[in-house]
Amino acid sequence: MTAALKVAVIAGEVSGDLLGADLIRALKARYAGSVELMGVGGEALEAQGLTSLFDYSELSIMGFTQVLKKLPKLIARINQTAAAIVAAKPDVLLIIDSPDFTHRVAKKVRKQLPQLPVVNYVCPSVWAWKEYRATAMLSYVDHVLALLPFEPEAMRRLGGPPTTFVGHRLSVDPDVLAVRQRRAERPLPEQGQPKTILLLPGSRSTETTRLMEPFQEAAKAFVERNGPTRFLLPTVPRQENRIRDMAAVWPDDIRPEIGIDSVFKWKAFAEADAAIAASGTVILELALAGVPTISVYKTDWIFTMLSKRVKTWTGALPNLIADYAIIPEYFNEVVRAGSMLRWAERLSSDTIERQAMLEGYALVQQRLHTEVPPGETGAAILLDVLKNRDSRSA
């Protein structure tokens, strides 16, 4: 009888929680025995059997000022998580994204359990800034599972751990694929018909606080120039009250329809003529779903000061994958209603800008395509890392 496989897993955000659940599901299908989970995660990992050590939404913070503000609690959670993993003595540790938290935990665990294999799912953006992190990872990461096709070469160049491109979960997500199909079959509104604009101000309180006001200004300007318009705003449950309170003061003619469940979200993705979205994973989600998009973001003052250290030429994942500017981006002081308005007009109509963006999206989909689903490849690599550990021990 095959012994149970004990997996410690740490996911700090919704996207990481979904990636982890996908991999664990594939791992259960591959492993002959049972798979037991412990660690930190959300609803998707809990559905796979995880009882999270604490509510992982505590880790969903952005910006240096927010990190500093919550640093004592973060340090306490890092220590709590590391101690729990060491006490559990798992067979493998899977850390997923959120490197400010997950990597600190992994380093502490590796010091006390030096033989414990550590797999890192989602390559840290060492190719964008803090390149020294690649070599630093050698001391506590055995293998990196990369979502982007250029990351293995970047890690090799920077001297980091072995890295494999496994593909991106979103490129095979059935909801994304279904929306893309629905969008391919729907016509744009005819001249004079109301358009539908998707607003995505982020899933963190810091993001929504900074972006809701410029989104309101852009919506107001769009209606002034284009007439009655429908605005859709999907959000996450933990941000619902904040979003509704901020949107309550918007004039009636631009007040968005707000929803928190996945049915509302995918319906909004399917029906939108264009989107204005906070920079992040959702930009790639929109690209793969075929929604013409403008990417915007406002950072805190400390990150703004340090931005010169960022070496990447773009913050939009579709642009990085295609290696050219598909999606327009606006940051900080250039996040202006006039820019968002004009792009929304061009992208929600049958224009060369819209067509060029959709052609770019097709290239992104092509480059992210893998024959084997990402979770299955990740599960196979995790088991290989375990096998190599066991052979060394023998």
N, C-alpha and C positions, 0 to 999 in steps of 0.2 A: 504494500500500500504506500503510495507517494505521500510524503510528509506535507503538511500545510505550508504554504509559502507566505511568510509574514512580510508585508510591504509597508514601510513608512512613507507617507506621501504628504507633501506640503504644497498647497496652491493658495495664492493670496488674492486672486481676483476671479471674476466670473469666467473670463476667457480661459484662464489656467484650470479652473475647476472642470470645465467642459473637456479640455484636452486630456486632463488626467482621467476622467471617467471613461473617455473613449479608449485610452490605452489600457486601463484596468479591465474593461469589458473584453478587449482582445486578449489580454493576458489570461483571463479566466478560461477563454476558449482554447488556448494553447497549452495551458499547464494541466498536467494530469490530476493533481491534487486540488485541494481547496486553496483559496487566496484570502488571507486575512489582512484587513487594513487598519492602520492607526495614523494619527497625524492631524492635519488641518486642511479643511476644504469646505465646499458649499453643497448646495442641493444635489448636484450631479454626482459628486463623489459619495455623498451620503446615500444616494440611491444604489450605489455599488457596495454599500456595507460599512462606510466610514462613519464613526462617531467623532466629530470634530472636537478638538481640545478646547476651542472657543469659537465665537462667531468670527468668521474670516473677513467679514466686511470691515473689521477694525483695521485691517492692513491696507484697505483701498484708499490710500491718500496720495496726493500728488503735490510736488513743489517742495523746495527746501524749507520754506517757512513752516509748512504744515508738518514736515518731518521733525523739525526742531521742536515744535510745539508739543508733539506727541512722543518725543524721544524716550522719556522715562518709561512710558507704557510699552513702547515698542521693544525696548531692551528687556523689560520684564517678560514679554511674550516670547522673545527669542530664547531667553534662558529657560522658560517654562517648556517650550517645545523641544529644545535640545535635551533637556533632562528627561522628558517623557520618552523620547526616542531611545536614548541610552538605556533607560530602565527596561524598555520593551525588547531590546536586542533583536531588531528585525533582521531579515535576510538581505534586504536592499533598501536604500533610501532613494526616492524619486522626488526631486525638487522641480517645481514648475513655475517658470517666470518669476516675477516679483523679486529680483535678485537682491534688493536691499534687505529683504527679510530672509528669503530661502537660503541664500549663500552664506549668510552669517550663521544660520542654524547648522548648515552642512559643515562649516569649518569647525564649530564647537563639537559636533558629533564625531567628526573624523579624528579629532585629537584623543577622544576617549574610546572610540571603536575604530582603530586604524585599519582593520581588515574589512570593514563594511563597504560594499560597493555603493557608489553614488552615481546616479544617472540624472543629468540635467536636461529637462525638456523645455525648449525655447532658448535658443542661443542668446546670451546677453549682447547688447548692441556694442560690442567692443570695436567694431568696424566704424562706429560713429564717434565715440569718444572714450577716454580712459582705456587706451589699448593695452596698458599693462595688466589689465584684469585677465587677459587671455592666459598669460604664463602663470599668474597667481592661481588660476583655477586648477592647474596641474596637481596641486597639493591636496585637493579635496574632491575633484570630479574625475570619474573614470571615463565617461562618454557623454557627449552632447548630442541631443536630438534637435536638429535645426529645422525651422519652418520655411526658411527662405533659401533658394537655390544657390546663392552666391556665398552663403555663410561658411560652408566647409573649407573653401579655398581661403577665405579671410582668416579663419582660425588656424589653418596650416601656416599661412604667411606670418601670423603673429605668435606662433609657437604655443598654441593652446592645446587642450586635450583632443583626442580623436573625435571627429564631428561627422555626423551623417545627416544628409538632407532626407527627411522622411516625408516631406510634403506638408501642406497646410490643411487642417481639418475643414476650414471653410470652403476649400475647393471641391470637396465631395459632400458637403452638408446638404442633405435632401431638401431642406427648407430654402436654402440659397438657390439650388438648382431649379426648384419649382417656381420660385419668384422670377428667375431669369427667363424661364420658358413662358410664363404668363406675360412678362413684359414684352417679349418678342412678338407676342400675338396681339398686343393692344395698340391702338393708334394714339397719336398725340391729340390733344383737344383741337378742335377746329377753331378758326379765327373767331374771336368773340366769346368762346366758351371759357368758363372759369378753369384756371390751372390749379394743380395741387403741388404744394411745396412741402417737403419733409424737413423738419427741424430736429437736429440731434445735438443738444448742448452738452453731452457727456454724461457719464454715470457716476461721477464723483461730485461732492458738494462744492469743492473749490472750482471745478470746471463750470458747473451750472451757474454759480454765483457770478463768475466773470463774463459768461457768454449770453445769458438771457437778455440783458439790456441791448447789446448790439443786434441780437436776433430780432428783438422787438422793433428796433429802428429799421432793420432791413425789411421786415414784413410790412411795416407801415409804408415804406417807400415803394415796395413792390405793388401794393394795392393802389397807391396814388397814381402809378403809371400804367397799371395793367387791369384795373378794375377788380371786381370780387374774386377772391382767391381762397382756396381751402388750405389750411395749414394743419399738418399732422405732427404730433410730437410723442413718439414712444419713449418711455423711460423705464427705469427699474424700480421695484417696489420701495426700496429704501430712500429713493429720491422723490417719490410721488408727492408727498405733502409739500416739500420745498418747491417743486416745480409748479404745483397747482397754486400755491400762495403767490409766486412771482407772476404767473400768467393771469391771475385774477384781476390785476390792474391794467392789463392790456385792453385797448378798445375792443368793442364787440366784433368789429369787422375783421380783426386780425387774431382774435383769441383762438389758440390752437385746440384741436381735439387731442386729448391726452389719454394714453392707455399704458398699462403696465404688463399686460400678458403677451405671450409670444404670438397669439392669433392676431392681436392688434398690430404688433410690430411688422409681421410679414405681410399683412394686408396693406399697411402703410407703404412698405417697400415696393409692393406690386403696383400701387396706385399713384405713387409720386411721379411727377414729371421731372423734378430735379430735387436735389437735397443740399442743405447747408449743414455741415457736421463738424463736431470737434475732432481735431486730429487724433488718431489712434487706430486701434484694430478695426473699428467700425468703418473706416475709410476703405479698407480692403474688402470688408463684407459688402459694402455698397457697390464696389467695383465688380466683384464677382457676381452680384445680383443684377448688374447692368443698370444701376441708377446713376445718372450724371450728377456729379458732386463737386462742391466747393469745400475745401478743407480750411478751417480756421482754428486758432488757438491763442490763449492768453496765459502767459506764465507769471509766476511771482517774481518779485524784483531781484531776488538772489540768483535765480536761474538766468534771468535776463543779463545780469552782470557776467555770468560764467559762460554764456552762449558762444563766445568766441572760441572756446575749447572744443565745441562740437565740429567734427570734421566732415560729416556727411552733408551732401548738397541739398537734401530734401528730407522732410519728415513724413512724407506720404509713402506708405509701403508700395502701392501700385507703381509709383514713380521709380522707386528703387528696383523693383523687380523688372520693369520694362527697360530701365536705364535711360529713360528720358521723361520729360515733364508731361504727364497725362493730365494730372489734376492740379488746378490752381490752388496756391496756398497763401494764407494771410496770417501774420503773427503780430501779437501785441498792438502797437500803435497804428498799424496799417489794417487792423480789423475794422473796416468801415462799412457803413450801410450802403454807400454808393457802389463799392466794389462788389459786395455780395449781391446787391440788386441786379447789376448789369450782367453778372455771370449767370444768375438765376434766370434772367430773361433769355439769354442765349442758349442755355442748356435745356430749358423747358420748351424750346421751339425747334423746328426742323432746320437746323443751321449746320454750317461746316464745323463749328466748335463742338456741337453735340456729336456729330458723326465721327470726328477725329477721336473724341474721348471713348466712344463705344468701340472703335477699332483698337485703341490702346488696351481697353479692358479684355478684348479677345486674346491679345498677346500675353497679358498677365495670367489669364486662365491657362493658356498653353504652357507657360513656363512653370506653373505650379502643379501641373498634372503629373501624377505618379500612377504606375500600374497597380501598386498595392496601396490600400488605404493607410494614412499616416499612423493610426493607432496600432494597426497590425505590425507595421515595420518597427515601431517603437517597442512593442511588446517583445518581438523577436530579438531585438538588440539587448533589451533588459535581461532576457534569459541567457543570451550569449555572455554578457558581462558577469552574470552569476556563475555560469559554467566555467569561465576563465578563472574566476576567484577560487572555485572549488578545485580546479586542476592545479593551481599554484599551491593551495593549501596541502594537497595530497603530495 
